[in-house]
Amino acid sequence: MIERECEIKNPSGMHARPATLFVEQANKSRCSISVRKGDIEVNGKSILGVMMLCAGIGESIIITARGESLEDEEKIINDLSNLIDNKFYEEESA
């Protein structure tokens, strides 16, 4: 099991499009993915669950990956963290 804390950096937070990208990436892995914000923990492969967190800019989420191998867990944690760190590849409006 691997956990990583990530800060939401895109200005509009984890709304529908970022949540969709997150879930699509999570579903590429065989690992079980959970996401926690405060006391709420959801299935990271569920669009409704991820959107329910209402994670806004500057808020932290904890991503947990549980899989058959450490390599699988590290890969998906890195992929999801990169997505968040790159602001879900959204253009910043001027």
Phi and psi in radians as a Rosetta constraint file:
Dihedral C 1 N 2 CA 2 C 2 CIRCULARHARMONIC -2.202 0.35
Dihedral N 2 CA 2 C 2 N 3 CIRCULARHARMONIC 2.403 0.35
Dihedral C 2 N 3 CA 3 C 3 CIRCULARHARMONIC -2.127 0.35
Dihedral N 3 CA 3 C 3 N 4 CIRCULARHARMONIC 2.567 0.35
Dihedral C 3 N 4 CA 4 C 4 CIRCULARHARMONIC -2.537 0.35
Dihedral N 4 CA 4 C 4 N 5 CIRCULARHARMONIC 2.370 0.35
Dihedral C 4 N 5 CA 5 C 5 CIRCULARHARMONIC -1.601 0.35
Dihedral N 5 CA 5 C 5 N 6 CIRCULARHARMONIC 2.329 0.35
Dihedral C 5 N 6 CA 6 C 6 CIRCULARHARMONIC -2.286 0.35
Dihedral N 6 CA 6 C 6 N 7 CIRCULARHARMONIC 2.491 0.35
Dihedral C 6 N 7 CA 7 C 7 CIRCULARHARMONIC -1.745 0.35
Dihedral N 7 CA 7 C 7 N 8 CIRCULARHARMONIC 2.292 0.35
Dihedral C 7 N 8 CA 8 C 8 CIRCULARHARMONIC -1.237 0.35
Dihedral N 8 CA 8 C 8 N 9 CIRCULARHARMONIC 2.193 0.35
Dihedral C 8 N 9 CA 9 C 9 CIRCULARHARMONIC -1.992 0.35
Dihedral N 9 CA 9 C 9 N 10 CIRCULARHARMONIC -0.304 0.35
Dihedral C 9 N 10 CA 10 C 10 CIRCULARHARMONIC -1.381 0.35
Dihedral N 10 CA 10 C 10 N 11 CIRCULARHARMONIC 2.459 0.35
Dihedral C 10 N 11 CA 11 C 11 CIRCULARHARMONIC -0.985 0.35
Dihedral N 11 CA 11 C 11 N 12 CIRCULARHARMONIC -0.568 0.35
Dihedral C 11 N 12 CA 12 C 12 CIRCULARHARMONIC -1.611 0.35
Dihedral N 12 CA 12 C 12 N 13 CIRCULARHARMONIC 0.087 0.35
Dihedral C 12 N 13 CA 13 C 13 CIRCULARHARMONIC 1.255 0.35
Dihedral N 13 CA 13 C 13 N 14 CIRCULARHARMONIC -2.844 0.35
Dihedral C 13 N 14 CA 14 C 14 CIRCULARHARMONIC -1.637 0.35
Dihedral N 14 CA 14 C 14 N 15 CIRCULARHARMONIC 1.221 0.35
Dihedral C 14 N 15 CA 15 C 15 CIRCULARHARMONIC -1.417 0.35
Dihedral N 15 CA 15 C 15 N 16 CIRCULARHARMONIC -2.852 0.35
Dihedral C 15 N 16 CA 16 C 16 CIRCULARHARMONIC -0.990 0.35
Dihedral N 16 CA 16 C 16 N 17 CIRCULARHARMONIC -0.858 0.35
Dihedral C 16 N 17 CA 17 C 17 CIRCULARHARMONIC -1.150 0.35
Dihedral N 17 CA 17 C 17 N 18 CIRCULARHARMONIC -0.885 0.35
Dihedral C 17 N 18 CA 18 C 18 CIRCULARHARMONIC -1.063 0.35
Dihedral N 18 CA 18 C 18 N 19 CIRCULARHARMONIC -0.671 0.35
Dihedral C 18 N 19 CA 19 C 19 CIRCULARHARMONIC -1.100 0.35
Dihedral N 19 CA 19 C 19 N 20 CIRCULARHARMONIC -0.689 0.35
Dihedral C 19 N 20 CA 20 C 20 CIRCULARHARMONIC -1.114 0.35
Dihedral N 20 CA 20 C 20 N 21 CIRCULARHARMONIC -0.786 0.35
Dihedral C 20 N 21 CA 21 C 21 CIRCULARHARMONIC -1.086 0.35
Dihedral N 21 CA 21 C 21 N 22 CIRCULARHARMONIC -0.716 0.35
Dihedral C 21 N 22 CA 22 C 22 CIRCULARHARMONIC -1.064 0.35
Dihedral N 22 CA 22 C 22 N 23 CIRCULARHARMONIC -0.857 0.35
Dihedral C 22 N 23 CA 23 C 23 CIRCULARHARMONIC -1.152 0.35
Dihedral N 23 CA 23 C 23 N 24 CIRCULARHARMONIC -0.705 0.35
Dihedral C 23 N 24 CA 24 C 24 CIRCULARHARMONIC -1.043 0.35
Dihedral N 24 CA 24 C 24 N 25 CIRCULARHARMONIC -0.765 0.35
Dihedral C 24 N 25 CA 25 C 25 CIRCULARHARMONIC -1.141 0.35
Dihedral N 25 CA 25 C 25 N 26 CIRCULARHARMONIC -0.776 0.35
Dihedral C 25 N 26 CA 26 C 26 CIRCULARHARMONIC -1.043 0.35
Dihedral N 26 CA 26 C 26 N 27 CIRCULARHARMONIC -0.674 0.35
Dihedral C 26 N 27 CA 27 C 27 CIRCULARHARMONIC -1.275 0.35
Dihedral N 27 CA 27 C 27 N 28 CIRCULARHARMONIC -0.154 0.35
Dihedral C 27 N 28 CA 28 C 28 CIRCULARHARMONIC -1.344 0.35
Dihedral N 28 CA 28 C 28 N 29 CIRCULARHARMONIC -0.230 0.35
Dihedral C 28 N 29 CA 29 C 29 CIRCULARHARMONIC -1.782 0.35
Dihedral N 29 CA 29 C 29 N 30 CIRCULARHARMONIC 2.629 0.35
Dihedral C 29 N 30 CA 30 C 30 CIRCULARHARMONIC -1.426 0.35
Dihedral N 30 CA 30 C 30 N 31 CIRCULARHARMONIC -0.194 0.35
Dihedral C 30 N 31 CA 31 C 31 CIRCULARHARMONIC -1.218 0.35
Dihedral N 31 CA 31 C 31 N 32 CIRCULARHARMONIC 2.686 0.35
Dihedral C 31 N 32 CA 32 C 32 CIRCULARHARMONIC -1.423 0.35
Dihedral N 32 CA 32 C 32 N 33 CIRCULARHARMONIC 2.301 0.35
Dihedral C 32 N 33 CA 33 C 33 CIRCULARHARMONIC -2.110 0.35
Dihedral N 33 CA 33 C 33 N 34 CIRCULARHARMONIC 2.254 0.35
Dihedral C 33 N 34 CA 34 C 34 CIRCULARHARMONIC -2.182 0.35
Dihedral N 34 CA 34 C 34 N 35 CIRCULARHARMONIC 2.669 0.35
Dihedral C 34 N 35 CA 35 C 35 CIRCULARHARMONIC -2.277 0.35
Dihedral N 35 CA 35 C 35 N 36 CIRCULARHARMONIC 2.333 0.35
Dihedral C 35 N 36 CA 36 C 36 CIRCULARHARMONIC -2.208 0.35
Dihedral N 36 CA 36 C 36 N 37 CIRCULARHARMONIC 2.389 0.35
Dihedral C 36 N 37 CA 37 C 37 CIRCULARHARMONIC -2.320 0.35
Dihedral N 37 CA 37 C 37 N 38 CIRCULARHARMONIC 1.979 0.35
Dihedral C 37 N 38 CA 38 C 38 CIRCULARHARMONIC 1.117 0.35
Dihedral N 38 CA 38 C 38 N 39 CIRCULARHARMONIC -2.220 0.35
Dihedral C 38 N 39 CA 39 C 39 CIRCULARHARMONIC -1.590 0.35
Dihedral N 39 CA 39 C 39 N 40 CIRCULARHARMONIC -0.015 0.35
Dihedral C 39 N 40 CA 40 C 40 CIRCULARHARMONIC -1.748 0.35
Dihedral N 40 CA 40 C 40 N 41 CIRCULARHARMONIC 2.194 0.35
Dihedral C 40 N 41 CA 41 C 41 CIRCULARHARMONIC -2.140 0.35
Dihedral N 41 CA 41 C 41 N 42 CIRCULARHARMONIC 2.311 0.35
Dihedral C 41 N 42 CA 42 C 42 CIRCULARHARMONIC -2.273 0.35
Dihedral N 42 CA 42 C 42 N 43 CIRCULARHARMONIC 2.884 0.35
Dihedral C 42 N 43 CA 43 C 43 CIRCULARHARMONIC -1.261 0.35
Dihedral N 43 CA 43 C 43 N 44 CIRCULARHARMONIC 2.111 0.35
Dihedral C 43 N 44 CA 44 C 44 CIRCULARHARMONIC -1.254 0.35
Dihedral N 44 CA 44 C 44 N 45 CIRCULARHARMONIC -0.063 0.35
Dihedral C 44 N 45 CA 45 C 45 CIRCULARHARMONIC -1.830 0.35
Dihedral N 45 CA 45 C 45 N 46 CIRCULARHARMONIC 0.175 0.35
Dihedral C 45 N 46 CA 46 C 46 CIRCULARHARMONIC -1.987 0.35
Dihedral N 46 CA 46 C 46 N 47 CIRCULARHARMONIC 2.059 0.35
Dihedral C 46 N 47 CA 47 C 47 CIRCULARHARMONIC -1.046 0.35
Dihedral N 47 CA 47 C 47 N 48 CIRCULARHARMONIC -0.745 0.35
Dihedral C 47 N 48 CA 48 C 48 CIRCULARHARMONIC -1.129 0.35
Dihedral N 48 CA 48 C 48 N 49 CIRCULARHARMONIC -0.705 0.35
Dihedral C 48 N 49 CA 49 C 49 CIRCULARHARMONIC -1.087 0.35
Dihedral N 49 CA 49 C 49 N 50 CIRCULARHARMONIC -0.846 0.35
Dihedral C 49 N 50 CA 50 C 50 CIRCULARHARMONIC -1.123 0.35
Dihedral N 50 CA 50 C 50 N 51 CIRCULARHARMONIC -0.722 0.35
Dihedral C 50 N 51 CA 51 C 51 CIRCULARHARMONIC -1.170 0.35
Dihedral N 51 CA 51 C 51 N 52 CIRCULARHARMONIC -0.545 0.35
Dihedral C 51 N 52 CA 52 C 52 CIRCULARHARMONIC -1.083 0.35
Dihedral N 52 CA 52 C 52 N 53 CIRCULARHARMONIC -0.431 0.35
Dihedral C 52 N 53 CA 53 C 53 CIRCULARHARMONIC -1.169 0.35
Dihedral N 53 CA 53 C 53 N 54 CIRCULARHARMONIC -0.435 0.35
Dihedral C 53 N 54 CA 54 C 54 CIRCULARHARMONIC 0.858 0.35
Dihedral N 54 CA 54 C 54 N 55 CIRCULARHARMONIC 0.803 0.35
Dihedral C 54 N 55 CA 55 C 55 CIRCULARHARMONIC -1.294 0.35
Dihedral N 55 CA 55 C 55 N 56 CIRCULARHARMONIC 2.079 0.35
Dihedral C 55 N 56 CA 56 C 56 CIRCULARHARMONIC -1.776 0.35
Dihedral N 56 CA 56 C 56 N 57 CIRCULARHARMONIC 3.022 0.35
Dihedral C 56 N 57 CA 57 C 57 CIRCULARHARMONIC -0.981 0.35
Dihedral N 57 CA 57 C 57 N 58 CIRCULARHARMONIC 2.361 0.35
Dihedral C 57 N 58 CA 58 C 58 CIRCULARHARMONIC 1.499 0.35
Dihedral N 58 CA 58 C 58 N 59 CIRCULARHARMONIC -0.189 0.35
Dihedral C 58 N 59 CA 59 C 59 CIRCULARHARMONIC -1.501 0.35
Dihedral N 59 CA 59 C 59 N 60 CIRCULARHARMONIC 2.650 0.35
Dihedral C 59 N 60 CA 60 C 60 CIRCULARHARMONIC -1.818 0.35
Dihedral N 60 CA 60 C 60 N 61 CIRCULARHARMONIC 2.488 0.35
Dihedral C 60 N 61 CA 61 C 61 CIRCULARHARMONIC -2.163 0.35
Dihedral N 61 CA 61 C 61 N 62 CIRCULARHARMONIC 2.712 0.35
Dihedral C 61 N 62 CA 62 C 62 CIRCULARHARMONIC -1.993 0.35
Dihedral N 62 CA 62 C 62 N 63 CIRCULARHARMONIC 2.130 0.35
Dihedral C 62 N 63 CA 63 C 63 CIRCULARHARMONIC -1.774 0.35
Dihedral N 63 CA 63 C 63 N 64 CIRCULARHARMONIC 2.305 0.35
Dihedral C 63 N 64 CA 64 C 64 CIRCULARHARMONIC -2.128 0.35
Dihedral N 64 CA 64 C 64 N 65 CIRCULARHARMONIC 2.302 0.35
Dihedral C 64 N 65 CA 65 C 65 CIRCULARHARMONIC -2.069 0.35
Dihedral N 65 CA 65 C 65 N 66 CIRCULARHARMONIC 2.290 0.35
Dihedral C 65 N 66 CA 66 C 66 CIRCULARHARMONIC -2.193 0.35
Dihedral N 66 CA 66 C 66 N 67 CIRCULARHARMONIC 2.113 0.35
Dihedral C 66 N 67 CA 67 C 67 CIRCULARHARMONIC -2.543 0.35
Dihedral N 67 CA 67 C 67 N 68 CIRCULARHARMONIC -3.028 0.35
Dihedral C 67 N 68 CA 68 C 68 CIRCULARHARMONIC -1.348 0.35
Dihedral N 68 CA 68 C 68 N 69 CIRCULARHARMONIC -0.436 0.35
Dihedral C 68 N 69 CA 69 C 69 CIRCULARHARMONIC -2.413 0.35
Dihedral N 69 CA 69 C 69 N 70 CIRCULARHARMONIC 2.658 0.35
Dihedral C 69 N 70 CA 70 C 70 CIRCULARHARMONIC -1.069 0.35
Dihedral N 70 CA 70 C 70 N 71 CIRCULARHARMONIC -0.630 0.35
Dihedral C 70 N 71 CA 71 C 71 CIRCULARHARMONIC -1.066 0.35
Dihedral N 71 CA 71 C 71 N 72 CIRCULARHARMONIC -0.787 0.35
Dihedral C 71 N 72 CA 72 C 72 CIRCULARHARMONIC -1.071 0.35
Dihedral N 72 CA 72 C 72 N 73 CIRCULARHARMONIC -0.766 0.35
Dihedral C 72 N 73 CA 73 C 73 CIRCULARHARMONIC -1.118 0.35
Dihedral N 73 CA 73 C 73 N 74 CIRCULARHARMONIC -0.790 0.35
Dihedral C 73 N 74 CA 74 C 74 CIRCULARHARMONIC -1.093 0.35
Dihedral N 74 CA 74 C 74 N 75 CIRCULARHARMONIC -0.721 0.35
Dihedral C 74 N 75 CA 75 C 75 CIRCULARHARMONIC -1.084 0.35
Dihedral N 75 CA 75 C 75 N 76 CIRCULARHARMONIC -0.863 0.35
Dihedral C 75 N 76 CA 76 C 76 CIRCULARHARMONIC -1.227 0.35
Dihedral N 76 CA 76 C 76 N 77 CIRCULARHARMONIC -0.652 0.35
Dihedral C 76 N 77 CA 77 C 77 CIRCULARHARMONIC -1.079 0.35
Dihedral N 77 CA 77 C 77 N 78 CIRCULARHARMONIC -0.759 0.35
Dihedral C 77 N 78 CA 78 C 78 CIRCULARHARMONIC -1.132 0.35
Dihedral N 78 CA 78 C 78 N 79 CIRCULARHARMONIC -0.751 0.35
Dihedral C 78 N 79 CA 79 C 79 CIRCULARHARMONIC -1.077 0.35
Dihedral N 79 CA 79 C 79 N 80 CIRCULARHARMONIC -0.798 0.35
Dihedral C 79 N 80 CA 80 C 80 CIRCULARHARMONIC -1.203 0.35
Dihedral N 80 CA 80 C 80 N 81 CIRCULARHARMONIC -0.689 0.35
Dihedral C 80 N 81 CA 81 C 81 CIRCULARHARMONIC -1.109 0.35
Dihedral N 81 CA 81 C 81 N 82 CIRCULARHARMONIC -0.728 0.35
Dihedral C 81 N 82 CA 82 C 82 CIRCULARHARMONIC -1.094 0.35
Dihedral N 82 CA 82 C 82 N 83 CIRCULARHARMONIC -0.693 0.35
Dihedral C 82 N 83 CA 83 C 83 CIRCULARHARMONIC -1.037 0.35
Dihedral N 83 CA 83 C 83 N 84 CIRCULARHARMONIC -0.805 0.35
Dihedral C 83 N 84 CA 84 C 84 CIRCULARHARMONIC -1.178 0.35
Dihedral N 84 CA 84 C 84 N 85 CIRCULARHARMONIC -0.812 0.35
Dihedral C 84 N 85 CA 85 C 85 CIRCULARHARMONIC -1.067 0.35
Dihedral N 85 CA 85 C 85 N 86 CIRCULARHARMONIC -0.522 0.35
Dihedral C 85 N 86 CA 86 C 86 CIRCULARHARMONIC -1.602 0.35
Dihedral N 86 CA 86 C 86 N 87 CIRCULARHARMONIC 0.324 0.35
Dihedral C 86 N 87 CA 87 C 87 CIRCULARHARMONIC 0.972 0.35
Dihedral N 87 CA 87 C 87 N 88 CIRCULARHARMONIC 0.600 0.35
Dihedral C 87 N 88 CA 88 C 88 CIRCULARHARMONIC 1.018 0.35
Dihedral N 88 CA 88 C 88 N 89 CIRCULARHARMONIC 0.427 0.35
Dihedral C 88 N 89 CA 89 C 89 CIRCULARHARMONIC 1.012 0.35
Dihedral N 89 CA 89 C 89 N 90 CIRCULARHARMONIC 0.548 0.35
Dihedral C 89 N 90 CA 90 C 90 CIRCULARHARMONIC -1.538 0.35
Dihedral N 90 CA 90 C 90 N 91 CIRCULARHARMONIC 2.480 0.35
Dihedral C 90 N 91 CA 91 C 91 CIRCULARHARMONIC -1.281 0.35
Dihedral N 91 CA 91 C 91 N 92 CIRCULARHARMONIC 2.420 0.35
Dihedral C 91 N 92 CA 92 C 92 CIRCULARHARMONIC -1.492 0.35
Dihedral N 92 CA 92 C 92 N 93 CIRCULARHARMONIC 2.310 0.35
Dihedral C 92 N 93 CA 93 C 93 CIRCULARHARMONIC -1.425 0.35
Dihedral N 93 CA 93 C 93 N 94 CIRCULARHARMONIC 2.535 0.35
